[in-house]
């Protein structure tokens, strides 16, 4: 074992591999910080480059670029209210509110430091408990996934800071959007209106870019005379006060890291869902839930830890069983096969040096995130000095390029613009955007798991609770739904007595 570990250190700390890691880190930081581009896109664009690399630097490039991109997506979200990646969307409003309150360095520092902490926690779990967690994820059937999706959708309502009714409307709009096309169990075209471009459904990235970025450009164009949205905030030492946050919210850090790792290990989940769920859980268990949405760092601390811990968690089923935990590891699995690192239980026996090298790269990438992320944040403060009439057209240009590059389709650009207008109208009338995005992400999985489960159960709803994990998730979901209603009914009785 020590010989394999020594050989792995020798491979990782080779000057060529270190150069690849450094270049990938800067590339990931850039891609994540540009609205419209995503961590998945960053990895996809790296695939042709890895053709000319040995196995270890090829995997190292993908690991490093992903970790950096997930973090740097927080930067435009905090400074401009435009998340660089979908994983940053869950707490964009929170971090932007902190920027308006003159606390941008606290918000960015929390995202940086606790992303690194979460990433290191997830890496530790990947190293020590990969086989057992992957086995647990493999036990999930359609019943468990159905309840897990419902939990995620419930979280979207909890995230809605305004009225729950508007949160429900926003959520069901997202589910409606997810039902467009032929991606359904019956394989029938729905809501396509004879348009062949809609047969494959609506892509998430153009929708996300439109609802978060284009809507902000529209808001500036309409309210530019009043300078609405311009935030004057200096960024000082982003590490100042981070120890205080860690001491104040230790449970949030641990909870976000654990939840992110577990959600990442579940195939089909990923950093996006982990961030949404973690932010919702943070608000649910917070001693100060009324401060959420006004510029409160607690949710950023927990969601930031969940973001990067989910990345390492997604590698658990990918390495041990060849089951991708998210879209990024789906790409990585193809590269692993190409490099003769066939995923499966035997990979730790047949390629131990390469696996140790992957673990070392995970640790190195999360440690490098601190200095490189700090430099990126210091450079990002220049964004605040750029006139908005110059910055907004540039952002719109990046958004158009990002939307077009997904499928090389001008139709996606139209979708992006349409959803930008929709998001602007929604926000102007108090409807939250986050439940819509989560409805789009989870809508297809909800329908697929429900249909397959109800067929297997032969219409017997009790079957949804018969399996231990499914029963636990089901009861937990129903408690979250109905317990507040019951508590509210009982809490009204003493109030009525006061007035009698």
C-alpha positions in Angstrom: 0.0 0.0 0.0 2.8 2.4 0.9 4.5 1.6 -2.3 1.4 2.4 -4.3 0.9 5.6 -2.3 4.5 6.7 -2.9 4.1 6.0 -6.7 0.9 8.0 -6.7 2.6 11.0 -5.1 5.3 10.7 -7.7 2.8 10.8 -10.5 0.8 13.8 -9.2 3.8 15.9 -8.2 5.4 15.5 -11.6 6.0 19.0 -13.1 3.8 18.2 -16.2 0.9 17.0 -14.0 1.2 20.0 -11.7 1.2 22.3 -14.7 -2.0 20.6 -16.0 -3.6 21.1 -12.6 -2.7 24.7 -12.4 -3.9 25.4 -16.0 -7.1 23.5 -15.3 -7.7 25.5 -12.1 -7.5 28.8 -13.9 -9.7 27.5 -16.7 -12.3 26.2 -14.2 -12.3 29.5 -12.3 -12.9 31.4 -15.6 -15.6 29.1 -16.9 -17.5 29.1 -13.5 -17.3 32.9 -13.2 -18.8 33.5 -16.7 -22.6 33.4 -16.5 -24.0 31.0 -19.1 -21.1 28.5 -18.8 -21.3 25.6 -16.4 -19.0 23.1 -14.7 -20.4 20.4 -16.9 -19.5 22.4 -20.0 -16.0 23.0 -18.7 -15.5 19.2 -18.3 -17.1 18.5 -21.7 -14.7 21.0 -23.4 -11.8 19.3 -21.8 -12.5 15.9 -23.3 -10.8 16.5 -26.6 -7.8 17.8 -24.8 -7.5 14.7 -22.7 -7.1 12.6 -25.8 -3.4 13.6 -25.8 -2.8 13.1 -22.0 -1.9 10.1 -19.9 -4.6 8.9 -17.5 -3.5 10.7 -14.3 -3.2 14.2 -15.8 -6.4 13.7 -17.8 -8.4 12.9 -14.7 -6.6 15.6 -12.7 -7.6 18.2 -15.2 -11.3 17.3 -14.9 -11.3 17.0 -11.1 -9.6 20.4 -10.7 -11.6 22.3 -13.3 -14.9 21.0 -11.8 -14.0 22.0 -8.2 -12.9 25.4 -9.3 -15.9 26.0 -11.5 -18.4 25.1 -8.9 -16.9 27.6 -6.4 -16.3 30.5 -8.9 -20.0 30.3 -9.9 -20.6 32.1 -6.6 -18.6 35.2 -7.6 -21.0 36.7 -10.3 -24.0 35.5 -8.2 -22.7 37.6 -5.2 -21.6 40.6 -7.2 -24.2 40.8 -10.0 -27.0 38.4 -8.8 -26.2 36.2 -11.8 -25.0 32.7 -10.8 -22.1 31.4 -12.8 -23.3 27.8 -12.4 -26.6 26.2 -11.5 -25.2 25.0 -8.2 -24.8 28.6 -7.1 -28.4 29.6 -7.9 -29.8 28.3 -4.6 -28.2 31.1 -2.5 -27.6 33.8 -5.1 -30.2 36.1 -3.7 -28.7 35.6 -0.2 -25.2 36.5 -1.3 -26.3 39.4 -3.4 -28.3 40.8 -0.4 -25.1 40.6 1.6 -23.3 42.6 -1.2 -26.0 45.3 -1.0 -25.4 45.4 2.7 -21.7 46.0 2.2 -20.7 42.4 3.2 -19.5 41.0 -0.2 -16.2 39.9 1.3 -18.0 37.8 3.9 -20.3 36.2 1.4 -17.4 35.4 -1.0 -15.2 34.3 1.8 -17.8 31.9 3.1 -18.4 30.5 -0.3 -14.6 30.0 -0.8 -13.6 28.6 2.6 -16.5 26.3 3.2 -16.5 25.0 -0.4 -12.9 23.9 0.3 -13.9 22.4 3.7 -16.9 20.6 2.1 -14.6 19.4 -0.8 -12.1 18.0 1.7 -14.8 16.3 3.7 -16.3 14.7 0.6 -12.8 13.5 -0.5 -12.3 11.9 3.0 -15.5 10.1 2.6 -14.6 9.1 -1.0 -11.3 7.6 0.3 -12.6 5.8 3.4 -16.2 4.8 2.7 -16.6 4.6 -1.1 -17.7 0.9 -1.3 -20.3 1.0 1.5 -21.9 4.3 0.3 -22.0 3.1 -3.3 -23.7 -0.1 -2.1 -26.3 2.0 -0.3 -26.9 4.1 -3.5 -27.2 0.9 -5.5 -30.0 -0.3 -3.3 -32.2 2.6 -4.3 -35.1 1.5 -6.5 -37.7 3.7 -8.2 -39.6 3.9 -4.9 -36.7 5.5 -3.0 -36.0 7.9 -5.9 -39.7 8.9 -6.0 -39.7 10.0 -2.4 -36.3 11.6 -2.8 -37.5 13.7 -5.7 -40.6 14.7 -3.6 -38.2 15.8 -0.8 -36.3 17.9 -3.3 -39.5 19.5 -4.6 -40.6 20.1 -1.0 -37.3 21.9 -0.5 -38.1 24.3 -3.3 -41.3 25.4 -1.5 -39.3 25.9 1.7 -36.8 28.0 -0.2 -39.6 30.3 -1.5 -39.2 33.3 0.8 -42.5 35.0 -0.1 -45.9 33.3 0.1 -46.1 29.5 -0.1 -48.9 29.8 -2.7 -46.6 31.7 -5.1 -43.9 29.1 -4.4 -46.4 26.3 -5.4 -47.3 28.2 -8.6 -43.6 28.6 -9.5 -42.9 25.0 -8.8 -45.8 23.7 -11.0 -44.6 26.0 -13.8 -41.3 24.2 -13.6 -42.9 20.8 -13.7 -45.0 21.9 -16.7 -41.8 23.0 -18.5 -40.2 19.6 -17.7 -43.1 17.8 -19.3 -42.4 19.3 -22.8 -41.2 16.9 -25.4 -40.9 13.1 -25.7 -38.8 12.5 -22.6 -41.6 10.7 -20.8 -42.3 7.0 -20.0 -44.9 6.8 -22.9 -42.5 8.4 -25.4 -45.3 10.7 -26.7 -44.8 14.3 -27.8 -46.3 16.7 -25.3 -46.8 20.5 -25.6 -44.6 20.5 -28.8 -47.3 22.3 -31.0 -45.8 20.6 -34.0 -42.4 22.1 -33.5 -39.6 19.6 -34.0 -37.2 21.6 -31.9 -39.4 20.8 -28.8 -39.4 17.1 -29.3 -36.2 16.7 -27.2 -37.6 19.0 -24.5 -36.2 22.2 -23.2 -32.5 22.3 -22.1 -31.8 23.3 -18.6 -28.8 25.6 -19.3 -30.6 28.0 -21.6 -33.5 28.2 -19.2 -31.2 28.8 -16.2 -29.2 31.4 -18.1 -32.3 33.2 -19.2 -34.1 33.2 -15.9 -31.1 34.4 -13.9 -28.9 36.4 -16.3 -31.2 37.8 -19.1 -33.8 38.8 -16.5 -31.1 40.8 -14.7 -30.1 42.5 -18.0 -33.8 43.3 -18.6 -34.1 44.7 -15.1 -31.2 47.0 -15.7 -32.4 48.1 -19.1 -35.8 49.0 -17.7 -34.6 50.6 -14.4 -31.3 52.1 -15.6 -32.5 55.6 -15.0 -32.8 55.0 -11.3 -29.5 53.0 -11.2 -31.3 50.1 -9.6 -29.0 47.1 -9.2 -25.7 49.0 -9.1 -23.9 47.9 -5.9 -21.0 49.9 -4.6 -19.1 47.5 -2.4 -15.4 47.0 -1.8 -13.9 43.6 -1.2 -11.3 43.4 1.5 -9.8 40.3 3.2 -12.3 37.5 2.4 -10.7 35.3 5.1 -11.5 37.7 7.8 -14.3 36.4 10.1 -14.3 32.9 8.6 -13.2 31.3 11.8 -15.9 33.1 13.6 -18.5 31.7 11.1 -17.1 28.2 11.6 -17.4 28.5 15.3 -20.9 30.0 15.1 -22.2 27.4 12.6 -20.4 24.2 13.1 -23.5 22.1 12.7 -24.3 23.9 9.4 -20.8 23.1 8.0 -21.1 19.4 9.1 -24.7 19.1 7.9 -23.9 20.6 4.5 -20.9 18.5 4.0 -22.7 15.3 4.9 -25.8 16.1 2.9 -23.8 17.1 -0.1 -21.8 13.9 0.0 -24.9 11.7 0.4 -26.8 13.5 -2.4 -23.8 13.4 -4.7 -23.5 9.7 -4.2 -27.0 9.2 -5.4 -27.0 8.7 -9.2 -28.8 11.5 -11.0 -28.5 14.0 -8.2 -25.4 16.3 -8.1 -24.3 19.7 -6.8 -27.4 21.6 -8.0 -29.8 19.5 -6.0 -27.4 19.3 -3.0 -27.2 23.1 -2.9 -30.9 23.6 -3.0 -31.6 20.9 -0.4 -28.9 22.2 1.9 -30.0 25.8 1.7 -33.6 24.7 2.5 -32.5 22.5 5.4 -30.3 25.3 6.8 -33.3 27.6 6.8 -35.6 25.0 8.3 -33.2 24.3 11.3 -31.9 27.8 11.7 -32.4 29.7 15.0 -32.9 32.8 12.8 -35.0 31.7 9.8 -36.5 35.2 9.4 -33.0 36.5 8.4 -32.8 34.3 5.4 -33.1 36.3 2.2 -31.9 39.5 3.9 -28.2 38.9 3.7 -27.6 36.1 6.3 -24.4 34.0 5.9 -25.7 30.8 7.5 -27.3 29.4 4.3 -24.2 30.2 2.3 -22.0 28.4 4.8 -24.1 25.2 4.6 -24.8 25.3 0.8 -21.2 26.1 0.0 -20.0 23.1 1.9 -22.7 20.9 0.2 -21.6 22.1 -3.3 -18.1 20.8 -3.4 -18.7 17.8 -1.1 -21.2 16.5 -3.6 -18.5 16.5 -6.3 -16.5 13.9 -4.4 -19.6 12.1 -3.5 -20.6 11.7 -7.1 -17.3 9.8 -7.8 -18.3 7.1 -5.3 -20.8 5.3 -7.5 -18.9 6.3 -10.6 -15.6 4.6 -9.5 -17.0 1.6 -7.7 -20.0 0.6 -9.9 -19.6 2.8 -13.1 -22.8 4.6 -12.3 -22.5 8.4 -12.8 -23.5 10.4 -9.8 -24.1 13.5 -12.0 -23.6 14.7 -15.5 -20.0 15.5 -14.8 -19.1 12.0 -13.7 -21.0 10.7 -16.7 -18.4 12.4 -18.9 -15.6 11.3 -16.7 -16.6 7.7 -16.9 -16.1 7.8 -20.7 -12.6 9.2 -20.2 -11.8 6.5 -17.7 -12.8 3.8 -20.1 -10.7 5.6 -22.8 -7.7 5.5 -20.5 -8.2 1.8 -19.6 -9.3 2.7 -16.0 -12.5 0.7 -16.3 -14.8 1.6 -13.3 -15.9 -1.2 -11.1 -15.1 -3.0 -7.8 -11.8 -4.2 -9.4 -10.5 -0.8 -10.2 -8.9 -0.4 -6.8 -7.1 -3.7 -7.3 -6.1 -3.4 -11.0 -5.2 0.3 -10.9 -4.4 1.2 -7.2 -1.8 3.8 -8.1 -4.1 5.7 -10.4 -6.9 5.7 -7.7 -4.5 7.0 -5.1 -3.5 9.7 -7.5 -7.1 10.6 -8.0 -7.6 11.0 -4.2 -4.4 13.1 -4.0 -5.6 15.3 -6.8 -9.0 15.9 -5.0 -7.1 17.0 -1.9 -4.7 19.2 -3.9 -7.5 20.8 -5.9 -9.5 21.8 -2.8 -6.3 23.2 -1.1 -5.4 25.2 -4.2 -8.9 26.6 -4.3 -8.1 28.8 -1.3 -5.2 30.9 -2.8 -6.4 30.8 -6.4 -9.9 31.5 -5.4 -8.7 34.5 -3.3 -6.8 35.9 -6.3 -9.9 35.4 -8.5 -12.1 37.3 -6.0 -9.6 40.1 -5.7 -9.6 40.4 -9.5 -13.4 40.1 -9.6 -13.9 43.3 -7.6 -12.9 45.1 -10.9 -16.4 44.1 -12.1 -17.9 46.6 -9.7 -16.0 49.4 -11.3 -17.1 48.5 -14.9 -20.0 50.7 -16.0 -23.2 48.7 -16.2 -24.0 50.0 -19.7 -20.8 48.2 -20.8 -21.0 45.2 -18.5 -24.6 44.2 -19.2 -24.2 43.9 -23.0 -21.0 41.8 -22.5 -23.0 39.5 -20.1 -25.7 39.2 -22.6 -23.2 38.3 -25.2 -21.7 35.5 -23.0 -25.2 34.3 -22.3 -26.0 34.0 -26.0 -22.7 32.1 -26.6 -23.3 29.8 -23.7 -26.9 29.0 -24.7 -26.0 28.5 -28.3 -23.0 26.2 -27.5 -25.1 23.6 -25.7 -26.6 22.2 -28.9 -25.3 24.6 -31.5 -28.9 25.8 -31.9 -30.3 29.3 -32.4 -33.5 27.8 -31.0 -31.9 27.6 -27.5 -31.0 31.3 -27.7 -34.7 32.1 -28.3 -35.6 29.8 -25.3 -33.1 31.7 -23.2 -34.5 35.1 -24.2 -38.1 33.9 -23.6 -37.4 32.6 -20.1 -35.5 35.8 -19.3 -38.6 37.8 -20.0 -40.7 35.2 -18.0 -38.4 35.4 -15.0 -38.5 39.2 -15.1 -42.3 39.2 -15.0 -42.4 36.6 -12.3 -40.0 38.5 -10.0 -41.8 41.8 -10.6 -45.0 40.1 -9.3 -43.3 38.3 -6.3 -43.0 34.8 -7.7 -39.7 33.1 -6.8 -37.5 31.6 -9.6 -35.8 28.9 -7.6 -38.8 26.5 -7.4 -39.2 26.8 -11.2 -35.6 25.8 -11.8 -35.9 22.8 -9.4 -39.2 21.7 -11.0 -37.4 21.6 -14.4 -34.5 19.6 -12.9 -36.6 17.1 -11.1 -39.8 17.0 -13.1 -38.7 14.2 -15.5 -37.3 12.1 -12.7 -40.5 12.5 -10.7 -42.7 11.2 -13.5 -40.4 8.4 -14.5 -40.0 7.1 -11.0 -43.8 7.4 -10.2 -44.9 5.6 -13.3 -42.4 2.7 -12.9 -43.2 2.4 -9.2 -47.0 2.4 -9.7 -46.6 -0.3 -12.4 -44.4 -2.5 -10.1 -46.9 -1.9 -7.3 -49.8 -2.9 -9.5 -51.6 0.2 -8.3 -51.1 -0.6 -4.6 -49.9 2.6 -2.9 -48.8 0.7 0.3 -45.9 -0.7 -1.8 -44.4 2.8 -1.8 -43.7 2.3 1.9 -42.9 -1.4 2.1 -39.1 -1.1 1.5 -37.2 0.2 4.6 -35.4 3.1 2.9 -38.5 4.1 0.8 -40.7 3.9 3.9 -38.4 6.1 5.9 -38.2 8.7 3.1 -41.9 8.5 2.6 -42.7 9.1 6.2 -40.2 11.9 6.4 -41.7 13.6 3.4 -45.3 13.3 4.8 -44.1 14.7 8.1 -42.6 17.7 6.5 -45.8 18.3 4.6 -48.3 17.8 7.4 -46.5 18.5 10.7 -46.5 22.3 10.3 -50.2 22.2 9.5 -50.9 20.2 12.7 -48.7 22.3 14.8 -50.4 25.4 13.5 -53.8 24.0 14.3 -52.8 23.3 17.9 -50.9 26.6 18.3 -54.1 28.5 17.5 -56.0 27.3 20.5 -53.9 29.2 23.2 -54.1 32.3 21.0 -57.9 32.2 21.0 -58.0 31.9 24.8 -56.1 35.1 25.1 -58.9 37.0 23.4 -61.7 35.3 25.4 
